[in-house]
Amino acid sequence: MPKPIRPEDVLPDGVDRTTLGGLEVRKGAVAAFVANVKQLDDAEPGSAEHDEIVEQLRQLVPTLRAVGVLDVFQPRSAAVAELINGV
Protein backbone atom coordinates (compact mmCIF):
# COMPACT_ATOMS: atom_id res chain seq x y z
CA MET A 1 0.00 0.00 0.00
CA PRO A 2 1.40 3.45 -0.90
CA LYS A 3 2.42 5.73 1.93
CA PRO A 4 2.07 9.51 1.91
CA ILE A 5 5.11 11.51 0.85
CA ARG A 6 6.04 14.38 3.13
CA PRO A 7 7.98 17.47 2.03
CA GLU A 8 11.03 16.28 3.96
CA ASP A 9 10.94 13.00 2.00
CA VAL A 10 11.50 15.00 -1.19
CA LEU A 11 13.94 17.57 0.22
CA PRO A 12 15.39 16.87 3.66
CA ASP A 13 16.00 19.80 6.01
CA GLY A 14 19.02 21.81 4.90
CA VAL A 15 18.82 20.68 1.26
CA ASP A 16 17.85 23.38 -1.24
CA ARG A 17 17.79 21.44 -4.50
CA THR A 18 17.44 17.98 -5.95
CA THR A 19 17.44 16.30 -9.35
CA LEU A 20 14.15 15.09 -10.79
CA GLY A 21 13.87 13.68 -14.28
CA GLY A 22 17.43 14.78 -15.02
CA LEU A 23 16.67 18.41 -14.14
CA GLU A 24 18.04 20.23 -11.12
CA VAL A 25 15.03 21.49 -9.16
CA ARG A 26 15.43 24.25 -6.62
CA LYS A 27 13.30 24.51 -3.48
CA GLY A 28 10.77 27.30 -3.87
CA ALA A 29 10.39 26.98 -7.65
CA VAL A 30 6.71 26.03 -7.55
CA ALA A 31 5.92 28.83 -5.09
CA ALA A 32 7.83 31.29 -7.30
CA PHE A 33 5.81 30.18 -10.33
CA VAL A 34 2.52 30.68 -8.47
CA ALA A 35 3.59 34.11 -7.16
CA ASN A 36 4.60 35.21 -10.66
CA VAL A 37 1.31 34.02 -12.16
CA LYS A 38 -0.53 36.12 -9.57
CA GLN A 39 1.63 39.16 -10.42
CA LEU A 40 1.07 38.73 -14.14
CA ASP A 41 -2.50 40.06 -13.86
CA ASP A 42 -1.22 43.33 -12.39
CA ALA A 43 1.51 43.89 -15.01
CA GLU A 44 0.73 45.89 -18.12
CA PRO A 45 1.16 43.66 -21.19
CA GLY A 46 4.19 44.77 -23.17
CA SER A 47 5.78 46.50 -20.19
CA ALA A 48 9.25 45.58 -18.99
CA GLU A 49 7.75 44.18 -15.79
CA HIS A 50 5.31 41.98 -17.71
CA ASP A 51 8.07 40.70 -19.99
CA GLU A 52 10.31 39.89 -17.00
CA ILE A 53 7.53 37.95 -15.28
CA VAL A 54 6.72 36.02 -18.47
CA GLU A 55 10.39 35.14 -18.94
CA GLN A 56 10.65 33.91 -15.35
CA LEU A 57 7.53 31.80 -15.83
CA ARG A 58 9.02 30.28 -19.00
CA GLN A 59 12.20 29.43 -17.13
CA LEU A 60 10.21 27.67 -14.40
CA VAL A 61 8.01 25.53 -16.69
CA PRO A 62 10.58 22.71 -17.02
CA THR A 63 10.73 22.51 -13.23
CA LEU A 64 6.94 22.22 -12.98
CA ARG A 65 7.08 19.39 -15.51
CA ALA A 66 9.90 17.62 -13.66
CA VAL A 67 8.06 17.86 -10.35
CA GLY A 68 4.86 16.61 -11.99
CA VAL A 69 2.71 19.63 -11.18
CA LEU A 70 1.42 19.83 -14.76
CA ASP A 71 0.42 16.16 -14.64
CA VAL A 72 -2.14 16.84 -11.91
CA PHE A 73 -3.05 20.54 -12.22
CA GLN A 74 -3.93 22.82 -15.09
CA PRO A 75 -3.90 26.62 -14.99
CA ARG A 76 -7.16 28.53 -14.79
CA SER A 77 -5.78 31.28 -17.00
CA ALA A 78 -5.81 30.65 -20.74
CA ALA A 79 -2.80 32.96 -21.11
CA VAL A 80 -0.77 30.94 -18.61
CA ALA A 81 -1.83 27.67 -20.25
CA GLU A 82 -0.69 29.04 -23.61
CA LEU A 83 2.61 30.15 -22.10
CA ILE A 84 3.18 26.68 -20.60
CA ASN A 85 2.29 24.93 -23.85
CA GLY A 86 4.74 27.17 -25.72
CA VAL A 87 7.71 26.00 -23.66
N, C-alpha and C positions, 0 to 999 in steps of 0.2 A: 504494500500500500504506500502511495507517495506521501511524503512528509512535507509540511510547509517549509518554504525557504525564507529565512530571515535576512534582513539587510547585511548583517555581519557574516552570513554565510557566503555572500557575494563579494563583499569587501570587508575584511576584518578591520577592527579599530587600528588606526595609524597607517592604513594603506589608502592611497589616493587614486590609484588607477589599476586597471587589470586589462587583460587581453581577452576579447570575446570575438569569435569568428575571424581571428587573424587581425583584428583592429584594436589598437590601444584605446581603451575607454576610460575617460577621466570621471571621477566622482563629481557630481553636480551637473553633468551634461544634460540630463533630462530636465532638471529644474531650470537650467539656463534656457533651454529650448522653450519651455512653457512660459517663462517670464518674457522672452522676446516675442512670442506670439501675442501675448497680452499687450505689449508695447506697440506692436505693429499697427493696431487700430488707431492709436493716438499720433502716429507719424504721418506727415503729409506725403502722399505718394510722389516720388520723384525727388524728394528732399534728400540731403546727405544723410540725415538720421535714418530715414526709411531705407535707403540703400544699404547702410551699414547693418541694420537689423536683418534685412533680407539676406545679406551675405553671411552673417553669423548663423542664421537659420540653415542656410545651404550647407555650411561647414558641419553642422551638428546632425544632419540627416543620416549620414552613414553610421553614426553612433546609435541613433534611435533604431536603425535596422539591426545593428549588431546585438543590441540589448533585447530586441524583440518587441519593442513598444508598438511598432507599426503592424505587427502580426495580430495584436489584440485590441488596438484602438485606432480610430480614424478621426481626423480633425473635423470639427464642426464647420470651419471656415473653408469655403470653396477655394479661396486664394491660397490658403496654406496647403490644402490638398494638392493644388496645381504646382505649388513650389516644391513639395515633396516628390511628386511624380516626375518633376523635371530634373531631379538630381540622380 
